[in-house]
Amino acid sequence: MDKQILDFVTEKTNALIAAPSCCKEAKEAAQNWLAAVGTDKEKEETEKYLAELEEDLVSIDALIGLAESEMGQKIFGDNAKNVAEEGRKAKAAGAKNCFCDACKAVEAILSKKEEMLA
């Protein structure tokens, strides 16, 4: 993998791991990928990592639906209505995915998918 791409993905991967909204599975895949960089397992872990990220990226519609649901009330508490409203505004502005720190990092990493697999 090109050094610039590796540096970019490593930075975004560390941001993903640090994000409070990062799920356990994505965090584990990120840590496994970081550990595999530069080893004979790098290609395999890159494929697994990208597959996990594609599975975990939350669409803006899913975010809005969650925020408006009973589960969303439990997750976001009094902020649920604000999350739903911000989601609708983001969607109207063209956003396709959730805007939490984890999803922003995932989106950035996935933007380099082809280069990571090359």
DSSP file (Angstrom, degrees, kcal/mol; ACC not computed):
  #  RESIDUE AA STRUCTURE BP1 BP2  ACC     N-H-->O    O-->H-N    N-H-->O    O-->H-N    TCO  KAPPA ALPHA  PHI   PSI    X-CA   Y-CA   Z-CA
    1    1 A M              0   0    0      0, 0.0   115,-0.1     0, 0.0   114,-0.0   0.000 360.0 360.0 360.0 137.4    0.0    0.0    0.0
    2    2 A D     >  -     0   0    0    113,-0.3     4,-2.9     1,-0.1     5,-0.2  -0.273 360.0-124.2 -55.8 140.4    1.2    3.5   -0.9
    3    3 A K  H  > S+     0   0    0      1,-0.2     4,-2.9     2,-0.2     5,-0.2   0.874 110.0  52.3 -60.1 -40.3    2.7    5.3    2.2
    4    4 A Q  H  > S+     0   0    0      2,-0.2     4,-2.3     1,-0.2    -1,-0.2   0.921 113.0  44.6 -62.6 -42.7    0.3    8.3    1.8
    5    5 A I  H  > S+     0   0    0      2,-0.2     4,-3.1     1,-0.2     5,-0.3   0.934 113.6  50.6 -65.7 -46.0   -2.7    6.0    1.7
    6    6 A L  H  X S+     0   0    0     -4,-2.9     4,-2.6     1,-0.2    -2,-0.2   0.920 111.8  47.4 -58.3 -45.6   -1.4    4.0    4.6
    7    7 A D  H  X S+     0   0    0     -4,-2.9     4,-2.3     2,-0.2    -1,-0.2   0.916 113.8  47.9 -62.6 -43.7   -0.8    7.1    6.7
    8    8 A F  H  X S+     0   0    0     -4,-2.3     4,-2.4    -5,-0.2     5,-0.2   0.947 115.0  44.2 -61.7 -50.2   -4.3    8.5    5.8
    9    9 A V  H  X S+     0   0    0     -4,-3.1     4,-2.5     1,-0.2    -2,-0.2   0.874 112.5  52.6 -66.4 -37.2   -6.0    5.2    6.6
   10   10 A T  H  X S+     0   0    0     -4,-2.6     4,-2.3    -5,-0.3    -1,-0.2   0.924 110.2  48.4 -63.2 -43.9   -4.0    4.7    9.8
   11   11 A E  H  X S+     0   0    0     -4,-2.3     4,-1.8     1,-0.2    -2,-0.2   0.933 115.0  44.1 -61.1 -46.8   -4.9    8.2   11.0
   12   12 A K  H  X S+     0   0    0     -4,-2.4     4,-2.3     1,-0.2    -1,-0.2   0.840 111.1  55.2 -68.9 -32.8   -8.6    7.6   10.2
   13   13 A T  H  X S+     0   0    0     -4,-2.5     4,-2.5     2,-0.2    -1,-0.2   0.907 107.7  48.6 -66.4 -41.7   -8.4    4.2   11.8
   14   14 A N  H  X S+     0   0    0     -4,-2.3     4,-1.8     2,-0.2    -2,-0.2   0.875 111.0  51.1 -64.9 -36.6   -7.1    5.7   15.1
   15   15 A A  H  X S+     0   0    0     -4,-1.8     4,-1.0     2,-0.2    -2,-0.2   0.896 109.6  51.0 -65.1 -40.0   -9.9    8.2   14.9
   16   16 A L  H >< S+     0   0    0     -4,-2.3     3,-0.8     1,-0.2     6,-0.2   0.945 109.3  49.3 -61.4 -49.1  -12.4    5.4   14.5
   17   17 A I  H 3< S+     0   0    0     -4,-2.5    -1,-0.2     1,-0.3    -2,-0.2   0.868 113.1  48.0 -59.0 -37.6  -11.1    3.5   17.5
   18   18 A A  H 3< S+     0   0    0     -4,-1.8    -1,-0.3    -5,-0.2    -2,-0.2   0.647  86.7 107.9 -78.7 -15.8  -11.2    6.7   19.6
   19   19 A A    X<  -     0   0    0     -4,-1.0     3,-1.8    -3,-0.8    81,-0.0  -0.452  66.1-143.8 -69.4 128.4  -14.8    7.5   18.5
   20   20 A P  T 3  S+     0   0    0      0, 0.0    -1,-0.2     0, 0.0    -4,-0.0   0.789 100.8  56.3 -60.4 -26.5  -17.4    6.9   21.3
   21   21 A S  T 3  S+     0   0    0      2,-0.0     2,-0.3    -5,-0.0    -2,-0.1   0.421  78.8 117.4 -87.4   2.0  -19.9    5.8   18.7
   22   22 A C    <   -     0   0    0     -3,-1.8     2,-0.1    -6,-0.2    79,-0.0  -0.553  63.6-130.3 -73.3 128.1  -17.6    3.0   17.3
   23   23 A C     >  -     0   0    0     -2,-0.3     4,-2.3     1,-0.1     5,-0.2  -0.330  20.4-109.5 -75.6 161.7  -19.1   -0.4   17.8
   24   24 A K  H  > S+     0   0    0      1,-0.2     4,-2.5     2,-0.2     5,-0.2   0.880 116.2  52.1 -58.0 -42.6  -17.1   -3.3   19.3
   25   25 A E  H  > S+     0   0    0      2,-0.2     4,-2.4     1,-0.2    -1,-0.2   0.902 111.0  45.9 -65.5 -42.4  -16.8   -5.2   16.0
   26   26 A A  H  > S+     0   0    0      2,-0.2     4,-2.5     1,-0.2    -1,-0.2   0.902 112.6  51.1 -67.1 -40.3  -15.4   -2.2   14.1
   27   27 A K  H  X S+     0   0    0     -4,-2.3     4,-2.5     2,-0.2    -2,-0.2   0.922 111.6  47.5 -62.6 -43.6  -13.0   -1.4   16.8
   28   28 A E  H  X S+     0   0    0     -4,-2.5     4,-2.5     2,-0.2    -2,-0.2   0.918 112.5  48.6 -63.8 -44.1  -11.7   -5.0   16.9
   29   29 A A  H  X S+     0   0    0     -4,-2.4     4,-2.4     2,-0.2    -1,-0.2   0.891 111.6  50.9 -63.1 -39.0  -11.4   -5.1   13.1
   30   30 A A  H  X S+     0   0    0     -4,-2.5     4,-2.6     2,-0.2    -2,-0.2   0.924 111.3  46.8 -64.1 -45.1   -9.5   -1.7   13.2
   31   31 A Q  H  X S+     0   0    0     -4,-2.5     4,-2.2     1,-0.2    -2,-0.2   0.901 112.3  50.4 -64.6 -40.8   -7.1   -3.0   15.8
   32   32 A N  H  X S+     0   0    0     -4,-2.5     4,-1.4     2,-0.2    -1,-0.2   0.900 110.9  49.5 -63.6 -40.7   -6.5   -6.2   13.9
   33   33 A W  H  X S+     0   0    0     -4,-2.4     4,-1.3     2,-0.2     3,-0.4   0.943 110.2  49.7 -64.1 -47.1   -5.8   -4.3   10.7
   34   34 A L  H  < S+     0   0    0     -4,-2.6     3,-0.5     1,-0.2    -1,-0.2   0.902 111.1  50.0 -57.8 -41.1   -3.3   -2.0   12.5
   35   35 A A  H  < S+     0   0    0     -4,-2.2    -1,-0.2     1,-0.2    -2,-0.2   0.794 111.2  49.9 -67.6 -27.7   -1.6   -5.0   14.0
   36   36 A A  H >< S+     0   0    0     -4,-1.4     3,-2.5    -3,-0.4     6,-0.4   0.639  78.8 118.1 -88.1 -15.3   -1.4   -6.7   10.5
   37   37 A V  T 3< S+     0   0    0     -4,-1.3     3,-0.1    -3,-0.5    -3,-0.0  -0.300  85.3  13.7 -57.2 128.9    0.1   -3.7    8.6
   38   38 A G  T 3  S+     0   0    0      1,-0.3    -1,-0.3     2,-0.0     2,-0.2   0.485 111.1  99.4  84.7   3.2    3.5   -4.7    7.2
   39   39 A T  S X  S-     0   0    0     -3,-2.5     3,-1.4     1,-0.0    -1,-0.3  -0.600  91.4 -99.5-112.4 176.9    3.0   -8.4    7.9
   40   40 A D  T 3  S+     0   0    0      1,-0.2     4,-0.3    -2,-0.2     3,-0.2   0.565 121.2  60.1 -72.5  -6.5    1.9  -11.3    5.7
   41   41 A K  T 3> S+     0   0    0     -5,-0.3     4,-2.8     1,-0.1     5,-0.3   0.413  75.4  97.9 -96.6   0.0   -1.6  -11.0    7.1
   42   42 A E  H <> S+     0   0    0     -3,-1.4     4,-2.5    -6,-0.4     5,-0.2   0.917  82.6  46.7 -58.0 -48.3   -2.1   -7.4    5.9
   43   43 A K  H  > S+     0   0    0     -4,-0.3     4,-2.1     2,-0.2    -1,-0.2   0.933 115.2  46.4 -61.4 -46.8   -4.0   -8.3    2.7
   44   44 A E  H  > S+     0   0    0     -4,-0.3     4,-2.1     1,-0.2    -1,-0.2   0.923 115.3  45.6 -61.9 -45.8   -6.3  -10.7    4.5
   45   45 A E  H  X S+     0   0    0     -4,-2.8     4,-2.8     1,-0.2    -1,-0.2   0.833 109.1  56.4 -69.7 -31.5   -7.0   -8.2    7.4
   46   46 A T  H  X S+     0   0    0     -4,-2.5     4,-2.6    -5,-0.3     5,-0.2   0.933 108.5  47.2 -63.2 -45.2   -7.5   -5.4    5.0
   47   47 A E  H  X S+     0   0    0     -4,-2.1     4,-2.0     2,-0.2    -2,-0.2   0.918 114.7  46.1 -62.2 -44.2  -10.3   -7.3    3.2
   48   48 A K  H  X S+     0   0    0     -4,-2.1     4,-2.4     2,-0.2    -2,-0.2   0.914 112.8  51.0 -63.8 -43.1  -11.9   -8.2    6.6
   49   49 A Y  H  X S+     0   0    0     -4,-2.8     4,-2.5     1,-0.2    -2,-0.2   0.938 110.9  46.7 -61.2 -49.5  -11.6   -4.6    7.8
   50   50 A L  H  X S+     0   0    0     -4,-2.6     4,-2.4     1,-0.2    -1,-0.2   0.892 111.3  52.3 -62.2 -40.0  -13.2   -3.2    4.7
   51   51 A A  H  X S+     0   0    0     -4,-2.0     4,-1.7    -5,-0.2    -1,-0.2   0.916 110.7  48.0 -62.3 -43.0  -16.0   -5.7    4.9
   52   52 A E  H  X S+     0   0    0     -4,-2.4     4,-2.0     1,-0.2    -2,-0.2   0.916 111.5  49.8 -63.8 -43.4  -16.7   -4.8    8.5
   53   53 A L  H  X S+     0   0    0     -4,-2.5     4,-1.7     1,-0.2    -2,-0.2   0.905 109.0  51.4 -64.0 -41.2  -16.7   -1.1    7.8
   54   54 A E  H  < S+     0   0    0     -4,-2.4    -1,-0.2     1,-0.2    -2,-0.2   0.873 112.1  48.2 -62.7 -35.7  -19.1   -1.5    4.9
   55   55 A E  H  < S+     0   0    0     -4,-1.7    -1,-0.2    -5,-0.2    -2,-0.2   0.846 115.1  44.3 -71.0 -34.4  -21.4   -3.5    7.2
   56   56 A D  H  < S+     0   0    0     -4,-2.0     2,-0.2    -5,-0.1    -2,-0.2   0.652  79.9 111.4 -90.8 -16.6  -21.2   -0.9   10.0
   57   57 A L     <  -     0   0    0     -4,-1.7     2,-0.5    -5,-0.2    46,-0.0  -0.425  62.7-140.9 -63.0 125.3  -21.6    2.3    8.1
   58   58 A V        -     0   0    0     -2,-0.2    40,-3.2    40,-0.0    -1,-0.1  -0.766   9.3-132.5 -94.8 126.7  -25.0    3.8    9.0
   59   59 A S  B  >  -A   97   0A   0     -2,-0.5     4,-2.2    38,-0.3    38,-0.3  -0.345  22.0-115.9 -71.0 158.3  -27.1    5.4    6.3
   60   60 A I  H  > S+     0   0    0     36,-2.4     4,-2.4     1,-0.2     5,-0.2   0.868 117.7  53.6 -63.5 -36.1  -28.6    8.8    7.1
   61   61 A D  H  > S+     0   0    0     35,-0.4     4,-2.6     2,-0.2    -1,-0.2   0.895 107.9  49.6 -65.5 -39.2  -32.1    7.3    6.8
   62   62 A A  H  > S+     0   0    0      2,-0.2     4,-2.6     1,-0.2    -2,-0.2   0.892 110.3  51.3 -66.0 -38.8  -31.2    4.6    9.3
   63   63 A L  H  X S+     0   0    0     -4,-2.2     4,-2.8     2,-0.2    -2,-0.2   0.941 111.5  46.5 -62.4 -47.1  -29.9    7.3   11.7
   64   64 A I  H  X S+     0   0    0     -4,-2.4     4,-1.7     1,-0.2    -2,-0.2   0.934 113.5  49.4 -60.9 -46.4  -33.2    9.3   11.4
   65   65 A G  H  < S+     0   0    0     -4,-2.6     4,-0.4     1,-0.2    -1,-0.2   0.908 112.6  47.5 -59.8 -43.1  -35.2    6.1   11.9
   66   66 A L  H >< S+     0   0    0     -4,-2.6     3,-1.5     1,-0.2     6,-0.7   0.939 109.7  52.1 -63.5 -47.2  -33.2    5.1   14.9
   67   67 A A  H 3< S+     0   0    0     -4,-2.8    -1,-0.2     1,-0.3    -2,-0.2   0.811 111.7  47.5 -61.1 -29.9  -33.4    8.6   16.5
   68   68 A E  T 3< S+     0   0    0     -4,-1.7    -1,-0.3    -5,-0.2    -2,-0.2   0.482 101.3  87.2 -89.6  -2.9  -37.2    8.6   16.0
   69   69 A S  S <> S-     0   0    0     -3,-1.5     4,-1.6    -4,-0.4     5,-0.1  -0.372  91.0-107.3 -93.4 171.8  -37.7    5.1   17.5
   70   70 A E  H  > S+     0   0    0      1,-0.2     4,-1.5     2,-0.2     5,-0.1   0.896 123.0  52.1 -61.9 -41.3  -38.1    3.8   21.1
   71   71 A M  H  > S+     0   0    0      1,-0.2     4,-2.5     2,-0.2    -1,-0.2   0.891 105.2  55.8 -63.0 -39.0  -34.5    2.5   20.9
   72   72 A G  H  > S+     0   0    0     -6,-0.7     4,-3.4     1,-0.2     5,-0.5   0.870 102.9  55.1 -60.9 -36.9  -33.3    5.9   19.8
   73   73 A Q  H  X S+     0   0    0     -4,-1.6     4,-1.5     1,-0.2    -1,-0.2   0.893 110.1  46.6 -61.4 -39.3  -34.9    7.4   22.9
   74   74 A K  H  < S+     0   0    0     -4,-1.5    -2,-0.2     2,-0.2    -1,-0.2   0.894 119.2  39.9 -69.7 -39.8  -32.9    5.0   25.0
   75   75 A I  H  < S+     0   0    0     -4,-2.5    -2,-0.2     1,-0.1    -3,-0.2   0.945 130.3  25.0 -74.8 -49.6  -29.7    5.7   23.1
   76   76 A F  H >< S-     0   0    0     -4,-3.4     3,-1.9     1,-0.2    -3,-0.2   0.593  86.1-170.2 -96.3 -12.5  -30.0    9.5   22.6
   77   77 A G  G >< S-     0   0    0     -4,-1.5     3,-1.8    -5,-0.5     4,-0.2  -0.303  71.9  -5.4  59.5-136.4  -32.3   10.4   25.5
   78   78 A D  G 3  S+     0   0    0      1,-0.3     3,-0.4     2,-0.1     4,-0.3   0.646 133.1  64.5 -64.7 -14.6  -33.6   13.9   25.4
   79   79 A N  G <> S+     0   0    0     -3,-1.9     4,-2.4     1,-0.2    -1,-0.3   0.480  72.4  96.8 -87.4  -3.3  -31.3   14.6   22.4
   80   80 A A  H <> S+     0   0    0     -3,-1.8     4,-2.5     1,-0.2     5,-0.2   0.893  82.9  49.2 -56.9 -44.8  -33.2   12.1   20.2
   81   81 A K  H  > S+     0   0    0     -3,-0.4     4,-2.4    -4,-0.2    -1,-0.2   0.897 111.7  49.9 -63.3 -38.9  -35.4   14.7   18.5
   82   82 A N  H  > S+     0   0    0     -4,-0.3     4,-3.0     2,-0.2     5,-0.2   0.900 109.6  50.9 -65.0 -40.7  -32.3   16.9   17.8
   83   83 A V  H  X S+     0   0    0     -4,-2.4     4,-2.3     2,-0.2    -2,-0.2   0.928 111.6  47.7 -62.7 -44.8  -30.5   14.0   16.3
   84   84 A A  H  X S+     0   0    0     -4,-2.5     4,-2.3     2,-0.2    -2,-0.2   0.920 113.8  47.3 -61.6 -44.0  -33.4   13.2   14.0
   85   85 A E  H  X S+     0   0    0     -4,-2.4     4,-2.4     2,-0.2    -2,-0.2   0.917 112.3  48.6 -65.2 -44.1  -33.7   16.9   13.0
   86   86 A E  H  X S+     0   0    0     -4,-3.0     4,-2.6     1,-0.2    -1,-0.2   0.876 110.4  53.6 -62.6 -36.6  -30.0   17.2   12.4
   87   87 A G  H  X S+     0   0    0     -4,-2.3     4,-2.5    -5,-0.2    -2,-0.2   0.915 108.4  48.2 -63.0 -43.7  -30.2   14.0   10.3
   88   88 A R  H  X S+     0   0    0     -4,-2.3     4,-2.4     2,-0.2    -2,-0.2   0.901 112.6  48.9 -64.3 -40.3  -33.0   15.4    8.2
   89   89 A K  H  X S+     0   0    0     -4,-2.4     4,-1.6     2,-0.2    -2,-0.2   0.923 112.0  48.6 -63.8 -43.8  -31.0   18.6    7.7
   90   90 A A  H  <>S+     0   0    0     -4,-2.6     5,-2.9     1,-0.2    -2,-0.2   0.902 111.6  49.8 -63.4 -40.8  -27.9   16.6    6.7
   91   91 A K  H ><5S+     0   0    0     -4,-2.5     3,-1.8     1,-0.2    -1,-0.2   0.922 108.5  52.1 -63.9 -43.8  -30.0   14.5    4.3
   92   92 A A  H 3<5S+     0   0    0     -4,-2.4    -1,-0.2     1,-0.3    -2,-0.2   0.815 107.4  53.9 -61.8 -29.7  -31.5   17.6    2.7
   93   93 A A  T 3<5S-     0   0    0     -4,-1.6    -1,-0.3    -5,-0.2    -2,-0.2   0.438 131.2 -94.4 -85.1   0.3  -27.9   18.9    2.2
   94   94 A G  T < 5S+     0   0    0     -3,-1.8    -3,-0.2     1,-0.3    -2,-0.1   0.436  70.9 152.3 106.3  -0.5  -27.0   15.7    0.4
   95   95 A A      < -     0   0    0     -5,-2.9    -1,-0.3    -6,-0.2     3,-0.1  -0.386  22.0-175.5 -65.5 139.9  -25.6   13.5    3.2
   96   96 A K        +     0   0    0      2,-0.1   -36,-2.4   -36,-0.1   -35,-0.4   0.617  63.6  43.0-106.0 -20.6  -25.9    9.8    2.6
   97   97 A N  B    S-A   59   0A   0    -38,-0.3   -38,-0.3   -37,-0.2    -1,-0.1  -0.825  93.8 -77.6-129.3 164.0  -24.5    8.6    5.9
   98   98 A C        -     0   0    0    -40,-3.2    -1,-0.1    -2,-0.3   -38,-0.1  -0.129  33.3-142.0 -52.3 152.1  -24.6    9.2    9.6
   99   99 A F        +     0   0    0      4,-0.1    -1,-0.1   -39,-0.1   -39,-0.0   0.171  56.5 123.4-110.4  15.9  -22.5   12.1   10.8
  100  100 A C  S  > S-     0   0    0      1,-0.1     4,-2.4   -79,-0.1     5,-0.2  -0.301  77.9-103.7 -70.7 165.2  -21.1   10.7   14.0
  101  101 A D  H  > S+     0   0    0      1,-0.2     4,-2.0     2,-0.2     5,-0.2   0.874 120.1  51.0 -59.5 -39.2  -17.3   10.5   14.5
  102  102 A A  H  > S+     0   0    0      2,-0.2     4,-2.5     1,-0.2    -1,-0.2   0.949 112.0  45.1 -65.5 -48.1  -17.2    6.8   13.8
  103  103 A C  H  > S+     0   0    0      1,-0.2     4,-2.7     2,-0.2    -2,-0.2   0.862 110.9  54.0 -66.4 -34.7  -19.2    7.0   10.6
  104  104 A K  H  X S+     0   0    0     -4,-2.4     4,-1.9     2,-0.2    -1,-0.2   0.911 111.1  46.3 -64.2 -40.1  -17.2   10.0    9.3
  105  105 A A  H  X S+     0   0    0     -4,-2.0     4,-2.5    -5,-0.2    -2,-0.2   0.915 112.5  50.3 -66.5 -42.6  -14.0    8.0    9.9
  106  106 A V  H  X S+     0   0    0     -4,-2.5     4,-3.0     1,-0.2     5,-0.2   0.928 109.4  51.1 -61.0 -45.7  -15.5    4.9    8.2
  107  107 A E  H  X S+     0   0    0     -4,-2.7     4,-1.3     1,-0.2    -1,-0.2   0.911 110.8  48.8 -57.9 -43.5  -16.6    7.0    5.2
  108  108 A A  H  < S+     0   0    0     -4,-1.9     4,-0.3     2,-0.2    -1,-0.2   0.915 113.0  47.0 -64.3 -43.4  -13.0    8.4    4.9
  109  109 A I  H >< S+     0   0    0     -4,-2.5     3,-2.0     1,-0.2    -2,-0.2   0.937 110.6  51.7 -63.9 -46.8  -11.4    5.0    5.1
  110  110 A L  H >< S+     0   0    0     -4,-3.0     3,-1.6     1,-0.3     4,-0.3   0.752  96.4  69.2 -64.7 -22.4  -13.9    3.5    2.5
  111  111 A S  T 3< S+     0   0    0     -4,-1.3    -1,-0.3     1,-0.3    -2,-0.2   0.690 103.3  45.6 -66.9 -15.3  -13.0    6.4    0.1
  112  112 A K  T <> S+     0   0    0     -3,-2.0     4,-2.3    -4,-0.3    -1,-0.3   0.141  78.3 116.5-109.5  16.4   -9.6    4.7   -0.2
  113  113 A K  H <> S+     0   0    0     -3,-1.6     4,-2.0     1,-0.2     5,-0.2   0.912  74.7  48.8 -54.4 -50.6  -10.9    1.1   -0.6
  114  114 A E  H  > S+     0   0    0     -4,-0.3     4,-0.9     1,-0.2    -1,-0.2   0.909 113.2  47.4 -59.3 -43.0   -9.5    0.6   -4.1
  115  115 A E  H  4 S+     0   0    0      1,-0.2  -113,-0.3     2,-0.2     3,-0.3   0.859 110.1  53.4 -66.9 -34.7   -6.1    1.9   -3.1
  116  116 A M  H  < S+     0   0    0     -4,-2.3    -1,-0.2     1,-0.2    -2,-0.2   0.842 112.9  43.4 -67.9 -32.7   -6.1   -0.3    0.0
  117  117 A L  H  <        0   0    0     -4,-2.0    -1,-0.2    -5,-0.2    -2,-0.2   0.576 360.0 360.0 -89.3 -10.1   -6.8   -3.4   -2.1
  118  118 A A     <        0   0    0     -4,-0.9    -1,-0.2    -3,-0.3    -2,-0.1   0.495 360.0 360.0 -68.1 360.0   -4.4   -2.6   -4.9
